[in-house]
């Protein structure tokens, strides 16, 4: 069991990293879509500038999550891939369109009206994809997927079509938009007007995210009583709720008082607390009510060397990732960088 | 269309699409880093322009490769959940290593594309080298998985349950060394040929352009090194397959009866009913030499297994002939290119980039490597049927129970078709923008 628990923690950490980086990139696409009025083009340029050098690296956390999932929990992976085939396929279409459209727009080589159309595809797929990812997560926690003898018997619509799962989809989208707004506000030190715009958006988003979280909890009471019980009474529940609430309040206060560097940290903690809360509320199950951790197919003597190998590769990976972020996300860097010329 | 065929088609189309971008992700960074190195070494601005243009092309191809690769990592589960249920832990190690390599490639590509002027020229060049190394490494790790599917080892099946898994089994698979070498060299040669073709088109319009001259010369150099080595590695692969996957080779050659001194069959169509080849040109003894190194060597035929264990014969044979045909044409081209290059040292003889007939041939030869790769992929995948894990798990038993797979097949195929058209259009515009107005 130790290997299973450690692996679950590592997958959880990779998932948090993906949400804080890759999902936040989707949020940037949401703000591209919602850019209106006089500042719209400047906002879009700032968004493109912020994510261009890093989105591909951010995106790879998702691949790591998938690979670790099928390596360590092959039974759970097969169940999820079967029962939630439809929302996963929809999310994949979104992933493909988002990445391709962003690149097609960034590298020009086309008339500006065509580039604008790719911008539109990028923005809309950035909205749809986090909702679909949320549907997958919601489906896994819906207590509606049924497995008999290792085979899914609840069909292909169970779980992800419930109002609860769509609530999780909305919450995921809200978290994405919130993260992106705070990051952009923190990045745009050199443009007070844009910074103010994203600060306002971040504060509105913080309120919406809180509301979404509340609605999801109430929908869980109706659609997934087992999750609701765990959220109320699970051994870690109170701590996670307090952590999320404290981080959210601090983020709002930091935004109000223009402490952007602090807001960037606390918003990350807030969203991480939501992901961790989902994990601990699932208790001993990987797919709630269907695949317990002990039956997920863990082979300890496979998981252990894989985790050690990943840990060893961190010696190269972590410094490289820090270097990337330092070059493109440090104060000094955010001054002038010509976008790749058309 | 039944669901199994739809699932197989979707996997084939996804892989066939992704592989184009995967080979670009391996080989373009090598060209890009070499051009950047020449720029730093010589100070020639044309090399810098070339490195930037190749980097831009790499960025577009890499992005589409990254997202189509993500689709594939999920499709393993979406389409083949039973395969993943059993094989997930076995293929976890190479896929984890591939994930790390891919992560490094994305990080260093970001630094190379956007970092010029922000990091030192030497660090910038090293980032380009790191992209090339990690891109090739990730392809090697993925190939380990495929090699294991062809020649599974490192586990036991007890009462239908997979046990005794060796996490390093894929990297110890007998087919790994030959297959990985064949994939890597094939990617370098194919991309070199595409690059040669593109810059040959440009050179026929602007013969004086230094950037295109550099580009053509570098790509020709890469093709010169990799193509002959690829033919050698193909020979090693054939010998390995003859020993370990004899039915695949028998299907590729339409060899129905186990034969000593077997002939090679060029063209023609195998007929499974009558167990004959129709319309093939048979060259005596060559297959025995290729498979065993001995003109009298015995080559195992299809009669060693019942017909329901045979892969689809026509497809595998056609794909094999296409691959070998393309490879031979590529070898002929690079030999001629080498002669032209060697002779250009004599005063009065044209350099390769000024040799108009060579440029014309390079245009025609441009897609050969890519076609060979798609055909080779078809040989190895279709040639393994009806198995997904050779000898252990049938493709039909691995497929998802999900009905109406044809819908996702149509969806993803249309999506990839649109992306393919757009990428071609963007790359064409990238080339055109390097030509003076009026010559586009």
Contacts between the chains, C-beta under 8 A, distances in Angstrom:
chain1	res1	chain2	res2	distance
A	52	B	114	6.6
A	53	B	110	4.1
A	53	B	111	7.5
A	53	B	113	6.9
A	53	B	114	4.1
A	53	B	115	7.7
A	54	B	110	5.9
A	56	B	62	7.2
A	56	B	63	6.6
A	56	B	66	5.4
A	56	B	106	4.1
A	56	B	109	6.9
A	56	B	110	6.5
A	57	B	103	6.5
A	57	B	106	4.2
A	57	B	107	4.8
A	57	B	110	6.0
A	59	B	66	6.5
A	59	B	67	7.9
A	59	B	70	7.2
A	59	B	106	7.5
A	60	B	66	7.8
A	60	B	99	6.8
A	60	B	102	5.9
A	60	B	103	4.6
A	60	B	106	5.6
A	62	B	70	6.7
A	63	B	69	7.5
A	63	B	70	6.0
A	63	B	73	5.6
A	63	B	99	5.4
A	63	B	102	6.8
A	64	B	96	7.8
A	64	B	99	4.9
A	64	B	103	7.5
A	66	B	73	5.0
A	66	B	74	6.4
A	66	B	77	7.9
A	67	B	73	6.8
A	67	B	92	6.8
A	67	B	95	4.5
A	67	B	96	5.6
A	67	B	98	7.8
A	67	B	99	5.1
A	68	B	92	7.7
A	68	B	96	7.2
A	70	B	76	7.1
A	70	B	77	6.4
A	70	B	84	5.2
A	70	B	88	4.0
A	70	B	92	6.9
A	70	B	95	7.8
A	71	B	88	5.9
A	71	B	89	5.8
A	71	B	91	7.7
A	71	B	92	2.6
A	71	B	93	7.6
A	71	B	95	7.0
A	71	B	96	6.5
A	72	B	89	7.4
A	72	B	92	7.2
A	73	B	88	8.0
A	74	B	84	5.7
A	74	B	85	5.1
A	74	B	86	7.3
A	74	B	87	7.8
A	74	B	88	3.1
A	74	B	89	5.9
A	75	B	85	5.9
A	77	B	77	5.5
A	77	B	81	7.8
A	77	B	84	5.7
A	77	B	85	7.6
A	77	B	88	6.2
A	78	B	77	6.5
A	78	B	81	3.8
A	78	B	82	6.9
A	78	B	84	5.4
A	78	B	85	4.1
A	78	B	88	7.9
A	79	B	81	7.8
A	80	B	77	7.4
A	81	B	74	7.3
A	81	B	77	3.1
A	81	B	78	5.2
A	81	B	81	5.1
A	81	B	84	7.1
A	81	B	400	7.6
A	82	B	77	8.0
A	82	B	81	5.0
A	82	B	400	6.0
A	82	B	401	6.6
A	82	B	402	6.6
A	85	B	78	5.4
A	85	B	400	6.8
A	85	B	402	5.1
A	88	B	74	5.8
A	88	B	78	6.1
A	89	B	78	6.4
A	89	B	408	5.3
A	89	B	411	7.4
A	92	B	70	7.0
A	92	B	71	5.0
A	92	B	74	5.7
A	93	B	411	6.8
A	93	B	412	7.7
A	93	B	415	6.3
A	95	B	67	5.7
A	95	B	70	5.5
A	95	B	71	7.3
A	96	B	67	4.4
A	96	B	68	6.7
A	96	B	70	7.6
A	96	B	71	6.1
A	96	B	415	6.1
A	96	B	419	7.2
A	97	B	415	7.5
A	98	B	67	7.8
A	99	B	63	5.5
A	99	B	64	7.7
A	99	B	66	6.3
A	99	B	67	4.0
A	100	B	63	6.4
A	100	B	64	5.6
A	100	B	67	5.9
A	100	B	419	5.4
A	100	B	422	7.5
A	102	B	63	7.6
A	103	B	59	6.8
A	103	B	60	5.8
A	103	B	63	3.8
A	103	B	64	7.3
A	104	B	60	7.5
A	104	B	422	6.1
A	104	B	426	6.5
A	107	B	56	6.0
A	107	B	59	6.4
A	107	B	60	5.7
A	107	B	426	6.8
A	109	B	426	4.8
A	109	B	429	4.1
A	109	B	430	5.5
A	109	B	433	7.0
A	110	B	425	7.7
A	110	B	426	6.9
A	110	B	429	6.6
A	150	B	85	7.4
A	151	B	401	7.4
A	152	B	401	7.5
A	156	B	402	6.1
A	297	B	85	7.0
A	297	B	88	7.2
A	297	B	89	7.3
A	299	B	89	4.5
A	299	B	165	5.6
A	301	B	165	7.4
A	301	B	167	7.1
A	302	B	89	4.3
A	302	B	90	7.7
A	302	B	92	6.1
A	302	B	93	7.5
A	302	B	165	5.4
A	302	B	167	4.5
A	303	B	89	7.7
A	303	B	92	7.9
A	305	B	93	6.9
A	305	B	167	4.9
A	305	B	168	7.6
A	306	B	92	5.4
A	306	B	93	5.6
A	306	B	96	5.1
A	306	B	167	6.5
A	309	B	93	6.8
A	309	B	96	6.2
A	309	B	97	6.8
A	310	B	96	5.9
A	310	B	100	6.9
A	313	B	97	7.6
A	313	B	100	4.3
A	316	B	100	8.0
A	316	B	104	6.7
A	317	B	100	6.1
A	317	B	103	6.0
A	317	B	104	6.6
A	317	B	107	8.0
A	320	B	104	6.1
A	320	B	107	4.8
A	320	B	108	7.0
A	321	B	103	7.8
A	321	B	107	6.0
A	323	B	107	7.8
A	323	B	111	7.2
A	324	B	107	4.9
A	324	B	110	5.7
A	324	B	111	5.9
A	327	B	111	6.3
A	327	B	115	5.8
A	327	B	118	5.5
A	327	B	119	6.2
A	328	B	110	7.4
A	328	B	114	6.7
A	328	B	115	8.0
A	328	B	118	8.0
A	333	B	118	6.5
A	337	B	114	6.9
A	337	B	118	7.7
A	340	B	56	6.7
A	340	B	59	7.9
A	340	B	113	7.3
A	340	B	114	7.8
